[in-house]
Every structure is written in C-alpha cells, then in structure tokens.
Amino acid sequence: MNSLQRILAIFLKELRQLARDKPTFGMVVMVPLIQLLLFGYAINTDVRHLPVAVVDHAANSGSRAMVAAVQASQVANVVRYEHSIPEAEEIMRRGDIRAILIIPRDFEQRMARKEIAAQWLVDGSDPMISSAIKHLANMPASAMPGFYSQPEPPLFEITLYYNPEQRAVVNIVPGLVGVILTMTMIMFTSAALVRERERGNLELLITTPVKPVELMIGKIVPYIFIGLLQVGIILTLGYLIFSVPIDGSIVQILLATLLFIAASLTMGLIISTLATTQLQSMQMTVFILLPSILLSGFMFPFEGMPKAAQWLAELLPATHYMRLMRGIVLRGASISHMWMDVIALAVFTLLGIWVAAMRFKKTLD
C-alpha cells in the first residue's frame, strides 16, 4: 500500500508539473492536432488545377473546344496563352507553369485522320505532376463538342522535360536539402539563447555593451558555414550516387542557400527567445518542422493542396527554397526569374531578426 501511495504521489506531481509547463502541455495537444489537420485536410495526392500555358497555332473553334475540355477536366488550369513554343518553355523553366499545351495548325485535319491532335510539354521533375498530365492523354474525343462522333484515338503526345525517366530521386534530392537545412538550422539556433540562460551566461551578456541585434547576428553566422557544408554534401552525393543533374549555376545555388539559411536561423532565434528550456526549444522545432516538410512541396505537389493550406505554406521559408532549388538545380533557372521567392526569404530574414531582437530586449527587462 505504501508503494502505491508513493507511486500515486509521483504521478500527481508529474501531472502538476506538466500543467505548469504550458509550452510542453501545448505541444502535447497541438502536435497531434496539427498532424491530423495536415494529413486529413491539406495533404492531397490527387493533383488538380495545374497552371499550364497554351500555344494555339490553330486558333479556331476546334482548338478552343479542346482547351475548354482540358479546363473542364480540372487537372489543368490555363493561366497563359503564348505565341511561340520557346516563350512558353522559358516560362515553364521559371516555374510559373507546369506544362504547355501545343495545338498545331492542322489540328482539325489530324482529328479527322484519327491522328494525335496536340502535344503536351510537361515539367517532369515531379513525377506526380507528369502523371496527372498523362491522364489527360486518355481524354476521349467525345469530351469535345463537335467531335463527339469521332473514334477514340489518343489525343495528345506527352514530352517530359527535366526528368524524362521520371526518377523520383531527381525531385527528392534538391528538396531534401531544404528539409535537412530546416531541421538542423532551426534546431541549432533554437537552443542558442536557452543554453546561455541555463548555463548562467545570459547575465554576463546583459552586462556587456553587445546590442540585441549584434547578439542575434553573432549567433547565426557560425551556423551558416555548417549549412553550406551540408548542402555541398547532399548535392555532391546526389550527383555521384544517384546521377541527379545539376543544370543551374553553383553561384545561384549558393545565393539561394544563403538566403534560406539566414531565414531558418532567424526562425530558430525566435524560438530560442520563446522557450525557457532546451526541451521546449526542441518541441517548438518539431512544431515548425512538420508543416515545413508537409506543406512545402517536398512530399506532395503544392498545387494539390487546398487554397488555405497554400496560403499557410507561403509563410514558410522552406516553400520558397524548394522552388528555388528545384528551379535552379533541375530546370537551370535563374533566381532573378524567381524574384518573388527571393524577396519572401529576404523579408522573412529581416523580420525574424527584428522580432528576435525585440524578444531578447524584452527578456533583458
């Protein structure tokens, strides 16, 4: 009986301690809730509304009927009309569209001869995207008004760019860079100030003339070199072992990586000003890491997510870095063509340093 009483006493003590530790208690509740919402609502492998461009050389009622039928499938969403194929290819290289529908001048004659009537040029770097477009190749001619009496030949020819073999590793390796950097950079810096506080060094820093912003910058600079080393290891091994092509400039990769490392480190600093123990900082890191992996486009196509999930993903630095890395590494794009993602990372970094500095100043008070 005495043993049960002692166990009960320890049990009640742990419950009270957990109730007082609000960050830990919040993580116990929020982590499964966030996971449930992400997997049940936001994650969707049924890709819809892919942004595509149309190069319509026929420009007649038949070609317009084909575009309407493609739109009605809800797989593709026509966002642009281009006059030439090279112009459309450059837009796809920048990542603004995922595929190009080319309708030749003799479109109606091809339909009458029961030949392939049009062609898709597809960004094949993501196998899920190319698979979704491939489903359109089976779209029957009866889906198009005016051609309902035609037999059912294949309507489209599919040409895959950037990853014609549809190897998943080609899409995974550049994205894996973002996941690993998110995990390590936030984890390292989220414990930075907490470790100083637990070791009693924070009081010494308070008495020095170091300004909060100076402290924040000094904390993140050493980890920049660690992040660059990790990127070099991943891309080098990906190229040597898995033959992942690196079509873009190394300088472009370096610039994009530096922006993302800075954004991730500032996020870690914000966490370090919120957490009171290293355990809490680790828990908060997990809280950020899960959405960064699931919503950034690393595992599931960004276009397959509901609009609300896409808006949330736009607030995560990992989303913008995934676009930059896949664009540079796989499509040979330039960061100047993806300037919106560059600006998003820069703004996040500056805002994060300011918030972390303000939080640290508040701690000093």
C-alpha positions in Angstrom: 0.0 0.0 0.0 2.8 2.4 0.9 4.4 1.7 -2.5 1.1 2.5 -4.3 0.8 5.7 -2.3 4.4 6.8 -3.3 3.7 6.0 -7.0 0.4 8.0 -6.8 2.3 10.9 -5.2 4.9 10.9 -8.0 2.1 10.6 -10.6 0.3 13.6 -9.2 3.5 15.6 -9.0 4.2 14.9 -12.7 0.7 16.0 -13.6 1.0 19.3 -11.7 4.4 19.9 -13.2 3.1 19.3 -16.7 0.1 21.6 -16.1 2.5 24.4 -15.0 4.7 23.8 -18.1 2.4 25.5 -20.5 4.6 25.2 -23.7 5.1 21.5 -23.2 1.4 20.9 -22.4 0.5 23.0 -25.5 2.8 20.8 -27.7 1.2 17.6 -26.3 -2.2 18.9 -27.6 -1.1 20.8 -30.8 1.3 18.3 -32.4 -1.3 15.6 -33.0 -3.9 18.2 -33.9 -1.6 19.8 -36.5 -0.7 16.4 -37.9 -4.4 15.4 -38.1 -5.3 18.6 -40.0 -2.3 18.4 -42.3 -2.7 14.8 -43.3 -6.5 14.8 -43.4 -7.1 18.2 -45.0 -4.1 19.8 -46.5 -2.2 16.8 -48.0 -3.7 15.7 -51.2 -2.0 13.4 -53.8 -4.9 13.9 -56.3 -3.3 16.8 -58.2 -5.7 19.4 -59.6 -5.6 22.8 -61.3 -2.0 22.7 -62.5 -1.1 26.0 -64.1 -0.5 25.5 -67.8 0.1 27.6 -70.9 -1.4 27.1 -74.3 0.3 27.7 -77.7 -2.6 27.6 -80.1 -1.5 27.7 -83.7 -4.9 26.7 -85.0 -6.9 29.4 -83.3 -10.3 28.0 -84.4 -13.4 26.7 -82.8 -11.9 23.2 -82.6 -8.8 24.3 -80.7 -10.9 26.4 -78.3 -13.1 23.3 -77.7 -10.0 21.3 -76.8 -8.8 24.0 -74.4 -12.3 24.1 -72.8 -12.3 20.3 -72.4 -8.9 20.4 -70.8 -10.1 23.0 -68.4 -13.2 21.0 -67.6 -11.1 18.1 -66.6 -9.9 20.2 -63.6 -6.4 18.7 -63.9 -5.1 21.7 -65.7 -5.8 25.4 -65.3 -4.9 27.5 -68.4 -3.2 30.6 -67.0 -1.4 31.9 -70.1 -1.6 32.0 -73.9 1.7 32.3 -75.7 2.5 32.9 -79.3 5.6 30.7 -79.6 6.9 27.5 -78.0 10.3 29.0 -76.9 8.5 31.7 -74.9 6.3 29.1 -73.2 9.3 26.9 -72.5 11.1 29.8 -70.8 8.0 30.4 -68.6 8.0 26.8 -67.6 11.7 27.0 -66.8 11.0 29.8 -64.4 8.4 27.6 -62.7 5.3 29.8 -63.5 3.6 26.9 -65.3 3.9 23.2 -65.1 3.0 22.2 -68.7 2.4 23.6 -72.2 -0.4 22.5 -74.5 0.7 22.9 -78.1 -2.2 22.8 -80.7 -0.9 22.6 -84.3 -2.4 24.5 -87.3 -3.7 21.3 -88.8 -5.4 20.3 -85.6 -8.9 19.6 -87.1 -7.3 17.6 -90.0 -5.4 15.5 -87.5 -8.6 14.8 -85.7 -10.3 13.8 -89.0 -7.4 11.5 -89.8 -7.5 9.9 -86.3 -4.0 11.0 -85.5 -2.5 12.6 -82.4 -4.0 16.0 -82.4 -1.9 18.0 -79.9 1.2 17.8 -77.7 1.9 18.4 -74.0 5.3 19.6 -72.9 5.5 18.8 -69.2 7.7 19.7 -66.3 8.6 16.1 -65.4 10.8 17.0 -62.4 7.9 16.0 -60.2 6.6 12.5 -61.1 3.2 13.3 -59.6 2.8 16.3 -61.9 3.7 14.4 -65.0 1.4 11.5 -64.0 -1.5 13.9 -63.7 -0.9 15.4 -67.1 -0.5 11.9 -68.6 -4.1 11.1 -67.5 -5.2 13.8 -70.0 -3.7 11.7 -72.8 -6.6 9.3 -72.3 -9.2 12.0 -72.5 -11.7 10.9 -75.2 -12.5 13.0 -78.2 -16.2 12.8 -77.2 -15.3 15.2 -74.4 -15.0 17.9 -77.0 -18.2 19.4 -78.6 -18.1 19.0 -82.3 -16.0 15.8 -82.2 -18.4 13.5 -80.4 -18.8 11.3 -83.5 -15.1 10.7 -83.9 -13.5 7.4 -82.9 -11.3 7.5 -79.8 -7.7 7.8 -80.9 -5.1 9.2 -78.4 -5.5 13.0 -78.4 -2.1 14.0 -77.0 1.5 13.2 -77.3 3.4 13.7 -74.0 7.0 15.0 -73.8 8.7 15.2 -70.4 11.3 17.9 -69.7 14.0 17.9 -67.0 13.3 14.3 -65.8 12.2 12.2 -68.8 12.9 8.9 -66.9 10.5 10.0 -64.1 13.0 9.1 -61.4 11.7 10.2 -58.0 15.2 10.7 -56.6 15.7 13.6 -59.1 12.9 15.5 -57.4 13.7 14.4 -53.9 17.4 15.3 -53.6 17.0 19.1 -54.2 14.0 19.1 -51.8 15.9 17.1 -49.2 18.4 20.0 -49.0 15.6 22.2 -47.8 14.3 19.7 -45.3 17.7 19.0 -43.7 18.6 22.7 -43.5 15.3 23.4 -41.9 15.8 20.7 -39.3 19.4 21.4 -38.4 19.5 25.2 -38.7 16.4 25.7 -36.6 17.4 23.0 -34.1 20.9 24.5 -33.6 19.8 28.1 -33.1 16.6 27.4 -31.2 18.7 26.2 -28.3 21.3 29.0 -28.5 19.9 31.6 -26.1 18.2 28.9 -24.0 21.6 27.2 -23.5 23.1 30.6 -22.4 20.3 31.1 -20.0 20.6 27.6 -18.5 24.4 27.9 -18.1 24.1 31.3 -16.4 25.9 33.1 -19.3 22.9 35.3 -20.1 23.6 37.5 -17.1 27.1 38.1 -18.4 25.8 39.1 -21.8 23.4 41.6 -20.2 26.3 43.4 -18.6 28.2 43.7 -21.9 27.8 46.5 -24.4 26.6 44.0 -27.0 23.3 45.1 -28.6 20.5 42.6 -29.1 20.8 42.8 -32.9 24.5 42.2 -32.7 24.0 39.2 -30.5 21.4 37.8 -32.9 23.7 38.2 -35.9 26.7 36.8 -34.0 24.7 33.8 -33.0 23.7 32.8 -36.5 26.9 33.4 -38.5 28.8 30.3 -37.4 25.9 28.1 -38.5 25.9 29.5 -42.0 29.1 27.6 -42.7 27.6 24.4 -41.3 24.6 24.8 -43.6 26.7 25.3 -46.7 28.7 22.2 -45.8 25.5 20.2 -45.6 24.3 21.5 -49.0 27.6 20.6 -50.6 27.5 17.0 -49.2 23.9 16.4 -50.3 24.2 17.7 -53.8 27.6 16.1 -54.4 26.5 12.7 -53.2 23.2 13.1 -55.1 25.2 13.7 -58.3 27.7 11.0 -57.8 25.5 8.2 -56.4 22.1 8.9 -57.9 23.1 10.9 -61.0 20.9 13.8 -60.1 21.7 16.5 -62.7 22.8 20.0 -61.6 21.8 22.2 -64.6 22.0 25.5 -62.8 24.8 27.7 -61.7 26.6 26.9 -58.5 26.7 30.6 -57.7 22.9 30.7 -58.0 22.6 27.7 -55.7 24.9 29.4 -53.2 22.9 32.6 -53.2 19.6 30.9 -52.7 21.0 28.7 -50.0 22.5 31.7 -48.1 19.1 33.3 -48.1 17.3 30.2 -46.8 19.9 29.5 -44.1 19.6 33.1 -42.8 15.8 32.7 -42.8 15.9 29.4 -41.0 18.4 30.6 -38.4 16.3 33.7 -37.6 13.3 31.4 -37.0 15.5 29.4 -34.6 16.4 32.5 -32.8 12.8 33.5 -32.4 12.1 30.1 -30.9 15.1 30.5 -28.5 13.6 33.7 -27.2 10.2 32.0 -26.5 11.5 28.7 -25.0 12.7 28.6 -21.4 14.4 25.2 -21.6 16.2 23.3 -24.3 13.4 20.7 -24.2 10.9 23.3 -25.1 13.0 24.6 -27.9 13.2 21.1 -29.4 9.4 20.7 -29.1 8.9 24.0 -30.9 11.3 23.0 -33.6 9.2 19.9 -34.3 6.1 22.1 -34.4 7.7 24.1 -37.2 9.4 21.2 -38.9 6.2 19.2 -39.6 4.4 21.9 -41.7 7.7 22.7 -43.4 8.0 19.1 -44.7 4.4 18.5 -45.5 3.3 21.9 -47.0 6.5 23.0 -48.8 6.0 20.7 -51.8 8.7 18.3 -50.7 6.4 15.2 -50.4 3.2 16.4 -52.1 2.7 18.7 -55.0 1.9 22.3 -53.9 -0.9 22.6 -56.5 -2.7 19.6 -54.9 -3.3 21.4 -51.6 -6.4 23.5 -50.8 -6.0 27.2 -51.0 -5.9 27.7 -47.2 -3.0 25.3 -47.0 -1.2 27.0 -49.8 -1.5 30.4 -48.1 -0.1 28.8 -44.9 2.7 27.3 -46.9 3.7 30.7 -48.4 4.5 31.8 -44.8 7.2 29.0 -44.5 10.7 29.7 -45.8 11.0 26.1 -46.9 8.3 26.5 -49.5 10.2 29.3 -51.3 13.6 27.5 -51.0 12.1 24.3 -52.5 11.0 26.3 -55.6 14.4 28.0 -55.9 16.4 24.8 -55.5 14.3 22.7 -57.9 14.2 25.6 -60.4 18.0 26.1 -60.3 19.2 22.5 -60.0 16.7 20.7 -62.3 15.5 23.4 -64.7 18.6 25.6 -64.9 16.5 28.7 -63.9 17.9 31.9 -62.5 17.0 33.3 -59.1 16.3 36.6 -61.0 13.4 34.8 -62.7 12.1 33.7 -59.3 12.4 37.0 -57.6 9.2 36.7 -55.6 10.7 33.7 -53.6 13.9 35.6 -53.1 12.1 38.6 -51.7 10.0 36.4 -49.5 13.1 34.9 -47.9 14.8 38.2 -47.5 11.8 39.8 -45.9 11.4 36.8 -43.6 15.0 37.1 -42.5 14.9 40.8 -41.8 11.6 40.5 -39.9 12.8 37.5 -38.0 16.0 39.3 -36.8 13.9 42.3 -35.7 11.4 40.1 -33.8 14.2 38.1 -32.2 16.0 41.2 -31.1 12.8 42.7 -29.7 12.1 39.5 -27.8 15.6 39.4 -26.4 15.3 43.0 -25.3 12.1 42.2 -23.6 13.9 39.3 -21.8 16.5 41.8 -20.6 13.8 43.8 -18.9 
